[in-house]
């Protein structure tokens, strides 16, 4: 631990601080493109024809004072060359003096115009233009550098954060390491998997260099970065293997120890073994390299996680929950409200797992503070990102429409609203009916409404800060808040909120009752980045290895074992539901969409399932997969952010079977019924 000032631990200097700078660089590079567009427009408005002034004009080499009469005489005197074969073939042809004069006059006129334009541009190149141009060209170079460096930033960020997650034991697994056997088994397999990743990357590099096509310097640099990163990751896991913590319990069972192995390790061992068996040892390296094709998307994942961790450092979530507290809602109703409110930011992050990592801790802590039991709070946290993936402007839906010409974003978002209403209603019914332990006794409206209205007042400055940033981007940079701009706007919004809290809360001589003193801007950003670094490493490495699992499914031709078309849409839909839920268990959303587009979607279309219907089912099935054991990724991510102690405390609580497993069963009931309704009810209206 460090004390005040700008002192940092070694891990912060070599991990969190570089990660923070990389994330800021991503925001800067993406924003510089908007700034440059506005600078070009501004330059054109200030100086007409500014696009010609962006470079120094070159003086024409022609002579504007050429003697036309002399030139005509010279041209007439010069005949065709003696050795011109075309003249011999076509015969002699006398030049027309009028045509020669006209051609020379045009040439001289064009030369004079070029010189006049040159002099005019020279006159327009004032010191102001040159200064403006220097800044504009610098921004243009910055954009070019950022676009070229985007893939390098992603590789460095992934490997830096993955090493941090390994050193801090923060990878995502089915259960935490509690015994020495858990620790040894987990880190042994991690070391083997990391060495497998290193070997695959080296083989991929060698095969690329040995291929007939030339390898560019950029590709070679990426190969070297992957190899260096996996070498560091292997050393980190080997270091942790021999540094067994003293606070672990003795003993342990081998079956439970395997559950403590990180999911990325399991995926790596499966895919690596498969690729080695088919003689394609570079397979993992190739599929990890495909992350570079979607570098901006994976960088956005990192930005969203950073935004969520900065949100955790603010009072914003607490103030929002304060608006609902005067109504004295039962915890079950408050959980429903929390999940519904979370649907909007989920629509911007584009995937439920990203939102759970980003804001799950905030939702859980606020629900617990409002009196919700642990199982209910854990269930709501796991489901907090499951409803908004069908709402505008979810990036996942945009990717679906981009890959499938059979559907459009307007159609998908239009039906997505009804799917959202259905899933929200089902979760509300399950939460308020099954195992409801609180009385439905809301506060009187006359009492609750004024208190709730007063609770809105502290939110007004935050709303003004958010609106200010959005309006600046809208009018100064001509950037609207949508799924494309959200990754670069949200970090700026959160930084602005942290600055506001730093200025406003630091002025208070003493904190409010029951509230800790504000840590300050630097400590807030540092704390957010510390949490972000390990989370990014755990999540992005998991997403990257899920791509390789998709490669295993693709190369093994599993889908070819199924009929390519069914006579009955009902039979096809039943198979689709099973396959899509399983894919949701083992793959990230974006990788699964790409795989489904190439395999399952064509079978569904050929079997008479409407494309929009199919993709609505796909989105709901994915969410059910993320909530379903044995993997239950959203539950694992929930445990990751709320802490192992809270989950263990929930598991120790007694009661009926449902009460002991409510955090798992409640989301399964809500999303399971929703999936069945979304999948089969529409078939009643169009299936034959």
MARDRENPA-208289 format. One record per residue (C-alpha): x, y, z; residue number from 1. Coordinates in pm, 1 decimal. Each point is the difference from the previous one (the first is absolute). Layout:
R        px        py        pz  num
R         X         Y         Z  NUM
...
//
This chain:
R        px        py        pz  num
R       0.0       0.0       0.0    1
R     109.1     354.5     -62.9    2
R     -56.2     320.0     184.9    3
R    -117.2     338.4    -123.2    4
R     126.3     199.4    -291.2    5
R      84.0    -156.9    -331.8    6
R     180.9    -301.4     145.2    7
R     -88.4    -328.1    -165.6    8
R      83.1    -363.9      55.9    9
R     222.1    -183.1    -244.8   10
R    -303.1    -170.2    -158.8   11
R    -165.5     339.1     -49.5   12
R     309.2     144.8    -166.3   13
R      49.9    -292.5    -237.4   14
R    -360.5    -103.7     -57.6   15
R    -278.6     241.2      95.3   16
R     172.4     319.4    -109.2   17
R      96.7    -132.1    -347.4   18
R    -351.4    -144.7     -40.8   19
R    -149.7     338.1      89.4   20
R     222.9     173.9    -255.1   21
R     -93.9    -255.0    -268.3   22
R    -372.1      47.5      65.1   23
R      40.1     378.3      -7.9   24
R     189.7     -35.8    -327.5   25
R    -291.1    -196.7    -149.0   26
R    -242.6     277.1     100.0   27
R     238.5     266.9    -132.5   28
R      57.6    -170.0    -335.1   29
R    -371.4     -63.7     -56.2   30
R     -92.9     355.5      99.4   31
R     273.8     153.5    -215.5   32
R    -183.0    -125.8    -309.6   33
R    -305.7     205.7      96.7   34
R     219.2     299.5      78.6   35
R     173.5     -28.8    -336.4   36
R    -329.0      -8.4    -190.9   37
R    -108.6     318.7     171.9   38
R     337.1     162.9     -65.4   39
R     -33.5     -71.5    -372.2   40
R    -346.0     153.3      -0.6   41
R     119.4     297.9     201.1   42
R     295.9      52.9    -229.5   43
R    -227.4       1.8    -303.5   44
R    -230.8     251.1     166.5   45
R     286.7     231.3      99.7   46
R     193.4     -25.9    -326.3   47
R    -183.8    -101.0    -313.3   48
R     188.9    -277.3    -174.2   49
R     187.1     -97.0     317.9   50
R      53.7    -350.0    -136.3   51
R     244.5     154.9    -249.2   52
R     186.5     177.4     281.2   53
R      63.6    -318.2     201.7   54
R     324.2     -43.9    -193.7   55
R     247.5     263.1    -123.8   56
R     -78.8      87.9    -363.4   57
R     259.2    -103.2    -259.1   58
R     104.8     264.2    -249.8   59
R     -81.9    -103.4    -360.4   60
R     303.3     -64.2    -221.1   61
R    -159.4     131.9    -321.7   62
R      69.9     348.0    -142.2   63
R    -306.6     229.7      22.7   64
R     169.6     265.6    -223.3   65
R      64.7    -232.1    -290.9   66
R      14.1     175.9    -341.1   67
R    -295.1    -149.9    -187.7   68
R     114.5     115.5    -346.6   69
R     347.5    -144.1      47.8   70
R    -143.2    -321.8     138.7   71
R    -231.9     -38.3    -300.8   72
R     284.2      60.4    -242.8   73
R     219.9    -248.4     181.6   74
R    -272.9    -261.2       0.6   75
R     -73.5      46.7    -370.2   76
R     368.5     -24.2     -85.9   77
R      35.9    -325.8     188.7   78
R    -123.9    -285.0    -214.2   79
R     -49.3    -360.1      90.6   80
R     320.9    -177.3     105.3   81
R     173.4    -192.0    -275.4   82
R      -7.5    -319.2     198.1   83
R    -367.5      22.6      93.7   84
R    -151.5    -329.4    -129.6   85
R    -355.8     129.6      39.0   86
R      67.6     286.6    -240.0   87
R     117.6    -249.4    -262.0   88
R    -309.0    -215.3      45.4   89
R    -257.9     278.9       4.7   90
R     163.6     217.1    -261.1   91
R     102.9     363.6      18.6   92
R    -235.9     234.3     181.0   93
R      44.7     373.6      -7.7   94
R     -72.5     196.0     316.9   95
R    -276.5     257.0       3.6   96
R     140.1     334.0     132.4   97
R    -336.5      89.7     152.5   98
R     -12.1    -327.4     194.6   99
R     357.8      42.7     119.1  100
R     -66.8     356.2     115.3  101
R    -317.6    -105.1     181.9  102
R     180.5    -282.6     182.6  103
R     285.4     227.9     107.5  104
R    -237.6     274.5     114.2  105
R    -187.1    -253.3     213.6  106
R     326.4    -126.1     146.6  107
R     113.7     351.8      85.6  108
R    -342.5      81.2     149.8  109
R      10.7    -307.3     221.2  110
R     353.9      88.3     106.7  111
R    -101.4     355.2      90.3  112
R    -299.3    -130.0     196.8  113
R     225.7    -241.9     188.1  114
R     241.5     280.5      87.7  115
R    -287.8     226.4     104.5  116
R    -139.6    -277.5     223.6  117
R     345.9     -54.2     147.9  118
R      40.0     369.8      81.6  119
R    -351.1      13.7     146.0  120
R      69.6    -299.4     223.1  121
R     328.8     156.9     105.0  122
R    -185.5     315.0     102.1  123
R    -256.4    -205.7     195.2  124
R     270.8    -181.4     196.3  125
R      -5.4     247.1     285.9  126
R     160.1     -78.4     337.8  127
R    -348.7     -82.0     131.4  128
R     -61.1    -255.4    -273.8  129
R     339.2    -159.2      56.8  130
R     -59.1     -25.1     375.2  131
R    -348.6    -148.2     -50.2  132
R     133.2    -235.7    -264.6  133
R     279.3    -119.5     227.9  134
R    -250.0     -94.8     271.8  135
R    -238.2    -162.7    -248.6  136
R     276.3    -207.5    -161.6  137
R     125.0    -103.1     344.6  138
R    -348.6    -127.5      86.1  139
R     -12.9    -181.2    -336.1  140
R     333.7    -167.3      74.9  141
R    -127.8     -89.0     347.3  142
R    -302.8    -171.7    -152.8  143
R     216.3    -193.6    -243.2  144
R     229.4    -103.8     284.2  145
R    -296.6    -102.5     214.2  146
R    -158.3    -209.4    -274.3  147
R     331.6    -167.9     -76.7  148
R      69.2     -60.3     369.5  149
R    -345.2    -126.4      96.2  150
R      95.3    -365.4     -36.0  151
R     324.9      51.6     191.6  152
R    -189.6     170.2     282.1  153
R    -241.9    -293.7      20.8  154
R     275.3    -262.7      18.1  155
R     194.5     194.9     261.8  156
R    -316.0      66.6     203.3  157
R    -112.7    -363.8     -12.1  158
R     336.1    -141.4     100.3  159
R      72.9     266.1     262.5  160
R    -337.1     -52.9     166.0  161
R      15.9    -379.2     -38.1  162
R     332.7      -8.4     183.4  163
R    -152.9     221.3     270.2  164
R    -301.6    -231.3      31.8  165
R     237.6    -295.9      36.6  166
R     215.0     166.5     264.2  167
R    -305.3     114.5     195.9  168
R    -185.0    -334.1     -43.5  169
R    -288.1     176.2    -171.2  170
R     -84.2    -228.9    -291.7  171
R    -358.3    -121.0     -42.0  172
R     -56.7    -356.4     123.4  173
R    -291.2    -214.8     117.8  174
R     111.1      37.5     360.7  175
R     269.5     179.9     192.6  176
R     324.5    -161.6     115.4  177
R     -47.1     -93.6     364.8  178
R     251.2    -280.6      60.9  179
R     362.8     -61.7     -89.7  180
R    -110.4    -275.0    -238.9  181
R    -234.9     247.5    -175.4  182
R     287.9     242.5     -34.7  183
R     254.8    -251.4    -130.7  184
R    -238.8    -162.0    -250.2  185
R    -123.8     336.4    -125.2  186
R     340.2     159.6     -50.8  187
R     153.7    -317.9    -142.2  188
R    -264.9     -14.6    -270.4  189
R      25.4     375.7     -51.8  190
R     372.7     -37.5     -60.6  191
R     -57.7    -283.9    -247.0  192
R    -269.9     200.5    -181.8  193
R     214.9     313.2     -13.1  194
R     293.5    -201.5    -134.3  195
R    -238.3    -143.9    -260.5  196
R    -100.4     355.3     -99.0  197
R     366.5      97.6     -22.3  198
R      86.3    -301.9    -214.1  199
R    -294.8      53.4    -232.6  200
R      96.7     366.3     -47.9  201
R     361.2     -94.0     -78.9  202
R    -110.5    -264.9    -251.8  203
R    -243.7     246.8    -157.9  204
R     279.7     254.4     -37.2  205
R     234.2    -253.2    -158.2  206
R    -266.3    -125.8    -241.0  207
R     -80.6     358.6    -100.5  208
R     366.3      72.6     -71.2  209
R      31.1    -325.3    -196.5  210
R    -306.0      62.1    -216.0  211
R      22.6     121.1    -358.1  212
R    -166.3     333.1      79.9  213
R     215.1     271.8     151.3  214
R     -54.3      93.7     365.5  215
R     -25.9     372.2      61.3  216
R     185.5     174.7     277.5  217
R    -327.7      65.9     183.0  218
R     -96.9    -368.1      -5.5  219
R     345.6    -101.8     120.1  220
R     -27.4     251.4     285.4  221
R    -336.3    -147.8     101.8  222
R     148.4    -350.6      -3.7  223
R     283.8     115.9     222.8  224
R    -236.9     175.6     241.2  225
R    -216.3    -312.2      37.0  226
R     307.3    -215.8      59.8  227
R     145.1     242.8     253.6  228
R    -335.5      29.8     176.5  229
R     -57.6    -374.3      26.8  230
R     357.6     -51.3     117.5  231
R     -64.2     251.5     281.6  232
R    -334.3    -167.2      76.1  233
R     168.1    -341.7      20.6  234
R     266.0     135.7     235.2  235
R    -268.3     170.0     212.2  236
R    -197.7    -322.9      42.1  237
R     322.0    -192.3      71.1  238
R      91.8     259.5     262.6  239
R    -339.4     -30.7     166.7  240
R      27.5    -380.4      -8.3  241
R     308.8       5.7     221.6  242
R    -125.3     281.3     224.1  243
R    -280.4    -179.8     180.8  244
R    -183.8     237.7     238.5  245
R      15.0     -94.9     364.2  246
R    -367.8      73.2      67.7  247
R    -129.7    -293.6    -207.0  248
R    -152.5    -301.5     170.6  249
R     175.8    -333.9      -2.0  250
R    -138.2    -296.3    -189.4  251
R    -274.9      28.2    -258.1  252
R    -168.6    -226.4    -252.2  253
R     119.0     -41.3    -358.1  254
R    -348.4      35.2    -151.0  255
R     -53.2     336.6     169.7  256
R     353.4     105.9     -85.7  257
R     -76.0     -32.9    -372.1  258
R    -292.2     239.3      47.2  259
R     249.7     263.4     118.1  260
R     176.0      -5.3    -337.8  261
R     -74.3     322.2    -194.2  262
R    -240.2     -33.9    -290.9  263
R     251.9     141.7    -246.0  264
R     238.9    -280.1     101.0  265
R    -263.4    -265.7     -63.3  266
R     -80.9     151.7    -339.2  267
R     368.5      19.0     -87.7  268
R      65.9    -362.9      95.5  269
R    -300.7    -121.1    -200.3  270
R      71.0     202.9    -312.9  271
R     377.2     -45.7      20.2  272
R     -30.9    -376.1      33.8  273
R    -246.2     -18.6    -289.4  274
R     215.5     210.5    -231.8  275
R     308.5    -204.8      90.4  276
R    -186.2    -325.5     -77.0  277
R     -95.8     118.1    -349.6  278
R     352.9     126.4     -68.9  279
R     -89.2     368.2      24.7  280
R     206.0     109.8     299.7  281
R     -12.8     365.3    -100.3  282
R    -381.5      -5.8      23.0  283
R     -33.5     187.5     331.2  284
R     243.1     266.0    -115.8  285
R    -193.1      42.7    -324.5  286
R    -335.6      40.3     172.1  287
R     143.5     236.6     260.1  288
R     140.7     198.8    -289.9  289
R    -356.7      37.5    -125.4  290
R     -61.6     222.5     300.2  291
R     196.1     260.9    -192.3  292
R    -274.8      14.1    -262.0  293
R    -235.6     122.4     273.3  294
R     258.5     197.2     197.0  295
R    -228.2     299.7      47.7  296
R    -276.6    -220.1     143.9  297
R     229.1    -167.1     254.3  298
R     148.7     336.1      97.6  299
R    -354.2     123.7      55.4  300
R     -48.4    -288.2     244.3  301
R     294.6     132.0     199.1  302
R    -140.7     351.8      -5.2  303
R    -340.2    -119.2     122.6  304
R     160.6    -186.4     290.1  305
R     197.0     314.7      88.2  306
R    -320.5     205.2     -11.4  307
R    -168.7    -242.9     237.6  308
R     287.2      13.6     246.4  309
R      -3.9     380.9      -8.1  310
R    -375.7     -12.2      62.4  311
R      77.3    -210.7     305.6  312
R     217.3     286.6     131.1  313
R    -283.8     254.9     -24.7  314
R    -314.3      62.1     206.1  315
R    -220.8     -17.7    -308.2  316
R    -147.8    -347.7      56.1  317
R     -73.8      74.6     364.6  318
R    -177.6     321.6     -94.0  319
R    -208.8    -182.4    -262.2  320
R    -108.3    -262.6     254.4  321
R     -82.2     280.4     244.6  322
R    -277.7     104.4    -238.3  323
R    -176.8    -333.8      52.8  324
R      65.0     -46.0     373.6  325
R    -283.8     230.3     119.5  326
R    -252.2    -238.0    -156.5  327
R     111.5    -275.9     238.8  328
R      -8.2    -254.9    -278.6  329
R      42.3    -362.3     102.4  330
R     346.7    -126.2     -96.2  331
R    -150.7    -215.5    -275.2  332
R    -158.0     301.8    -169.5  333
R     317.4     203.6      41.2  334
R     193.8    -281.0    -167.3  335
R    -238.8      15.6    -295.1  336
R      43.3     377.3     -19.3  337
R     379.1     -38.3       7.3  338
R      -4.7    -252.6    -285.2  339
R    -231.4     220.7    -206.7  340
R     212.8     310.9      54.9  341
R     313.6    -199.3     -90.4  342
R    -149.8     -87.3    -340.5  343
R      81.4     344.8    -140.4  344
R     376.2      -0.5      67.6  345
R      12.4    -366.6    -107.0  346
R    -135.3     104.9    -339.9  347
R     301.9     227.5     -38.1  348
R     260.4    -251.2     118.7  349
R    -137.2    -260.5    -239.4  350
R      43.7    -316.5     211.0  351
R    -132.8    -110.3     337.0  352
R     332.0    -134.7     127.1  353
R     171.1     332.1     -61.9  354
R    -267.4     183.8     198.1  355
R      16.7    -247.0     291.3  356
R     376.2      53.1      21.8  357
R     -40.5     376.4     -36.4  358
R    -287.9      72.6     238.1  359
R     -88.6    -323.5     179.6  360
R     174.4      95.8     323.3  361
R    -193.7     327.4      17.2  362
R    -337.2    -168.8     -53.4  363
R      73.3    -271.9     255.7  364
R     118.9     238.0     271.0  365
R    -299.2     232.2     -46.7  366
R    -249.8    -286.3      12.8  367
R     161.3    -135.2     314.7  368
R      -3.1     346.6     154.3  369
R    -373.5      18.6     -77.9  370
R     -64.0    -323.4     191.1  371
R       3.8    -261.9    -276.9  372
R     108.5    -347.9     104.4  373
R     324.1    -128.8    -149.7  374
R    -153.0    -250.3    -241.1  375
R    -242.3     257.6    -137.9  376
R     274.8     260.2     -40.4  377
R     227.8    -253.1    -172.6  378
R    -280.0    -109.3    -236.2  379
R     -81.9     359.9     -92.0  380
R     367.0      80.5     -54.0  381
R      48.1    -299.0    -230.3  382
R    -312.7      98.6    -195.6  383
R      75.3     372.4      -3.3  384
R     147.9     -18.0    -348.2  385
R    -236.5    -258.0    -149.1  386
R    -297.9     214.3     -99.5  387
R     158.1     290.3    -186.1  388
R     177.9    -191.1    -277.1  389
R    -308.5      24.4    -223.7  390
R     -40.5     377.6      38.7  391
R     130.4     279.6    -218.8  392
R     286.7      69.8     -47.0  393
R     152.6    -336.2     105.1  394
R     315.1     -63.2    -202.3  395
R     -65.6    -375.8      -4.7  396
R    -320.9      57.8    -199.7  397
R     189.5     226.4    -239.0  398
R     254.7    -279.5     -56.0  399
R    -282.9    -245.8     -72.1  400
R    -152.4     232.3    -260.3  401
R     343.4      61.8    -153.2  402
R      68.9    -372.9     -41.7  403
R    -351.3     -97.3    -111.9  404
R    -165.8     182.9    -287.9  405
R    -328.8    -175.6      77.2  406
R     -59.2     238.9     294.1  407
R      39.8     370.2      72.4  408
R      74.5     183.9     322.1  409
R    -339.7     173.7      -7.0  410
R    -178.8    -335.1     -22.2  411
R     208.2    -158.3     275.2  412
R     -28.7     296.6     236.1  413
R    -371.9      28.4     -74.0  414
R     -68.0    -356.6     109.6  415
R     265.6      27.0     270.2  416
R    -221.8     240.9     193.7  417
R    -269.6    -267.8      28.4  418
R     256.2    -260.9     103.3  419
R     123.8     240.8     267.3  420
R    -353.7      51.3     129.2  421
R     -48.2    -377.8      14.1  422
R     325.4     -78.6     183.1  423
R     -47.6     291.0     240.9  424
R    -354.8    -113.7      76.5  425
R     111.1    -358.9      58.3  426
R     279.9     105.5     234.6  427
R    -239.7     228.4     187.2  428
R    -259.5    -276.8      38.9  429
R     255.9    -254.6     119.1  430
R     165.3     242.0     242.8  431
R    -331.4     116.7     146.1  432
R    -166.6    -340.4      27.3  433
R     256.4    -276.9      52.9  434
R     158.4      12.1     346.1  435
R    -109.4     357.9      69.7  436
R      87.5      54.9     365.0  437
R    -103.1     364.0      40.7  438
R    -340.1     159.7      33.2  439
R    -121.7     211.4    -287.1  440
R     -53.6     311.3     205.7  441
R     103.0     309.2    -196.0  442
R      17.5     337.1     169.9  443
R    -295.5     234.4     -61.6  444
R      38.2     206.8    -313.8  445
R     -48.7     325.0     190.6  446
R     298.0     -90.8     217.2  447
R     226.5    -174.8    -251.5  448
R     -35.7     228.8    -301.1  449
R     131.0     321.7     163.6  450
R     292.4    -189.4     156.3  451
R      77.7    -169.0    -330.2  452
R     -18.5     336.2    -177.3  453
R     241.2     151.8     252.1  454
R     237.3    -291.2     -62.5  455
R      14.4     105.1    -364.8  456
R     159.8     333.6      87.3  457
R     349.8    -140.8      75.3  458
R     -14.5    -171.2    -340.0  459
R     -50.4     329.2    -183.8  460
R     371.9      96.5      -9.6  461
R      86.6    -345.3    -132.3  462
R    -264.4      34.8    -270.9  463
R     143.6     340.1     -93.5  464
R     353.4    -142.9     -19.0  465
R    -116.3    -288.4    -220.1  466
R    -207.7     232.6    -218.9  467
R     292.9     241.0     -25.3  468
R     237.6    -266.3    -132.7  469
R    -261.6    -137.0    -241.3  470
R     -82.4     349.8    -130.0  471
R     366.9      89.8     -44.3  472
R      52.1    -310.2    -209.7  473
R    -326.0      62.5    -186.5  474
R      55.4     362.8     -95.9  475
R     378.1      38.9      15.5  476
R      91.2    -334.3    -159.1  477
R    -330.2     -95.6    -171.2  478
R      -7.5    -333.0     185.5  479
R    -329.1    -145.7     123.1  480
R     -24.1    -239.1     292.3  481
R     -54.6    -342.1    -158.5  482
R     146.0    -351.0      -0.5  483
R     299.3     116.6    -202.3  484
R      90.8     309.3     202.5  485
R     -88.8    -136.1     346.4  486
R     339.3    -167.4      61.8  487
R     182.0     332.6     -31.8  488
R    -270.3     220.1     155.9  489
R     -64.5    -203.7     314.1  490
R     360.5      14.1     131.7  491
R      -1.0     377.9     -50.4  492
R    -335.8      25.0     178.9  493
R     126.8    -204.8     295.4  494
R     321.5     201.4      21.1  495
R    -208.3     319.0      -0.7  496
R    -215.3    -138.2     283.1  497
R     310.6     -90.0     200.7  498
R     131.7     353.0     -53.0  499
R    -335.2     143.3     113.6  500
R      -0.2    -214.1     313.8  501
R     360.5      90.7      69.8  502
R     -81.2     370.8     -16.9  503
R    -334.7     -11.3     179.8  504
R      66.5    -258.7     270.5  505
R     350.6     118.1      83.2  506
R    -144.2     335.3     106.9  507
R    -190.2    -166.4     283.4  508
R     181.3      18.7     328.7  509
R    -158.0    -326.6     113.9  510
R    -175.1    -281.5    -185.5  511
R    -368.8     -73.2      34.4  512
R    -105.0    -237.5     281.5  513
R      79.4    -358.9     -87.4  514
R     209.5     100.2    -298.1  515
R     376.9     -22.8     -39.3  516
R     205.4     302.5     -93.5  517
R      42.6      44.4    -374.6  518
R     336.9    -148.0    -105.1  519
R      68.3     261.9    -267.2  520
R      31.8     -11.8    -376.8  521
R     337.7    -172.4     -28.5  522
R     -83.5    -271.8     250.7  523
R    -340.4     -60.4    -159.6  524
R     148.8     -47.5    -346.0  525
R     280.0    -210.4     142.7  526
R    -242.7    -223.8     189.7  527
R    -221.9     -39.4    -306.0  528
R     296.7     -90.5    -218.5  529
R     136.1    -246.3     255.7  530
R    -332.5    -185.5      -9.4  531
R     -21.6      33.7    -376.9  532
R     338.3    -149.4     -81.1  533
R     -59.9    -346.0     142.6  534
R    -361.1      -7.5    -125.8  535
R     107.5      85.3    -355.3  536
R     267.2    -268.9       7.9  537
R    -242.4    -264.8     124.1  538
R    -279.5      97.2    -240.0  539
R     195.7      64.6    -320.9  540
R     208.9    -315.2      33.6  541
R    -321.6    -195.4      50.0  542
R    -157.8     165.1    -305.7  543
R     310.6     -67.4    -208.3  544
R       9.2    -369.1      88.5  545
R    -372.5     -34.2     -67.6  546
R      85.3      99.4    -358.0  547
R     231.6    -301.4     -16.5  548
R    -280.9    -222.1     130.8  549
R    -207.5     135.4    -285.5  550
R     283.2    -107.0    -229.7  551
R     -16.3    -352.1     142.2  552
R    -374.9     -15.1     -64.5  553
R      51.4     137.8    -350.3  554
R     287.1    -233.1     -98.0  555
R    -152.8    -310.4     154.9  556
R    -304.7      42.5    -229.0  557
R    -234.7     -91.1     283.0  558
R    -286.0     190.4    -161.6  559
R      29.2    -213.6    -314.2  560
R    -124.5    -294.1     206.2  561
R    -339.9     169.3      20.6  562
R    -244.4      24.2    -292.3  563
R      48.1     317.5    -200.0  564
R    -378.4      49.2      -8.0  565
R    -296.3    -136.3     196.5  566
R    -345.8     -78.2    -132.0  567
R    -150.8     147.7     315.1  568
R      82.2     345.3     134.2  569
R     -97.3    -128.2     346.7  570
R     265.3    -274.1      -6.6  571
R     257.4     245.2    -134.6  572
R     -81.5     252.4     271.0  573
R      36.5    -261.8     273.5  574
R     347.7     -85.3    -127.5  575
R      87.8     366.9     -41.4  576
R     -92.3      76.4     361.0  577
R     221.1    -279.8     134.8  578
R     298.5      93.3    -218.9  579
R     -27.0     372.9      70.3  580
R     -21.5     -45.5     376.5  581
R     309.0    -224.5      -6.9  582
R     188.5     258.2    -207.5  583
R    -101.4     263.2     253.0  584
R     160.2    -212.0     271.3  585
R     341.4     -27.4    -164.9  586
R      50.0     303.8    -224.9  587
R     -12.7     377.7      23.3  588
R    -290.1     169.6    -173.4  589
R     187.5     155.3    -292.5  590
R     195.5    -314.0     -85.4  591
R    -314.4    -211.4      32.5  592
R    -191.5     228.9    -238.4  593
R     271.4     -41.2    -263.5  594
R      -6.7    -379.0      39.5  595
R    -381.3     -18.4      -3.3  596
R     -13.9     212.7    -315.2  597
R     230.0    -242.3    -180.9  598
R    -168.1    -321.0     118.1  599
R    -330.1      -9.3     188.0  600
R    -171.1     297.7    -167.7  601
R      -9.1    -159.3    -345.8  602
R    -161.6    -314.9     142.5  603
R    -266.0     211.4     173.1  604
R     -77.5     200.3    -313.9  605
R     -21.3    -316.2    -212.8  606
R    -239.4    -155.6     251.9  607
R    -252.3     282.4     -29.6  608
R      92.0     200.1     312.0  609
R     -32.2     372.7     -60.1  610
R     341.1     175.8      26.6  611
R    -119.1     265.4     248.8  612
R    -164.6    -268.5     212.9  613
R     317.5    -207.8      -8.7  614
R     224.1     282.8     118.0  615
R    -235.6     101.4     280.4  616
R      13.9    -361.2     118.2  617
R     379.2       5.9     -34.0  618
R      38.2     305.2     224.2  619
R    -226.4    -140.5     272.4  620
R     163.0    -345.6     -25.7  621
R     344.7     151.4      40.9  622
R    -111.2     176.2     317.2  623
R    -146.6    -322.0     137.5  624
R     330.9    -170.4     -80.8  625
R     193.0     264.2     194.9  626
R    -224.0     -73.1     301.5  627
R      -2.5    -380.3     -28.8  628
R     222.1    -246.3     190.3  629
R     247.0    -157.2     -19.9  630
R     181.4     310.2    -129.5  631
R    -251.2     282.0      69.3  632
R     240.7     270.9    -112.3  633
R    -207.4     291.4     130.4  634
R      -5.8    -159.9     344.7  635
R     376.5     -48.3     -14.7  636
R      42.6     363.9     -95.5  637
R    -232.8      98.6     284.2  638
R     214.7    -190.9     245.9  639
R     304.8     163.6    -155.8  640
R    -122.0     351.4      79.2  641
R    -190.4     -45.8     326.8  642
R     259.0    -224.6     161.7  643
R      25.4    -365.2      91.5  644
R     -98.7      69.1     361.7  645
R    -347.7     120.0     -93.7  646
R     -67.9    -302.7    -220.3  647
R     122.4    -241.2     268.3  648
R    -214.5     177.6     257.9  649
R    -302.3     -44.9    -226.3  650
R      76.6    -369.4     -49.0  651
R      11.6     -52.5     378.5  652
R    -352.1     134.0      43.5  653
R    -259.0    -266.9      72.2  654
R    -359.0     -45.4    -112.2  655
R    -169.8    -199.8    -271.0  656
R     178.7    -124.0    -311.5  657
R    -124.7     302.5    -192.5  658
R     109.9     241.8     271.2  659
R     347.1    -154.6      16.8  660
R      42.3      34.1    -377.7  661
R    -221.3     299.6     -71.7  662
R     279.9     200.5    -165.7  663
R      23.2    -272.3    -268.1  664
R    -362.5    -115.9     -26.7  665
R    -177.6     337.2     -14.9  666
R     178.7     124.0    -317.1  667
R     -40.5    -343.9    -160.2  668
R    -376.8       2.5      55.6  669
R     -41.6     355.6    -130.6  670
R     223.3     -35.9    -306.5  671
R     -98.6    -363.4     -65.3  672
R    -371.2      79.4     -22.0  673
R      79.8     309.1    -207.4  674
R     205.1    -207.8    -243.8  675
R    -274.4    -257.9     -43.2  676
R    -255.5     273.5     -68.2  677
R     226.6     189.4    -242.1  678
R      98.5    -321.0    -180.5  679
R    -330.0    -180.5     -46.4  680
R    -293.3     242.5      30.9  681
R      80.3     187.1    -328.1  682
R       7.1    -336.0    -183.0  683
R    -373.0     -27.6      67.1  684
R     -58.4     294.0    -234.1  685
R     222.5     -79.9    -297.1  686
R     133.4    -357.9      18.1  687
R    -176.3    -261.4    -208.5  688
//
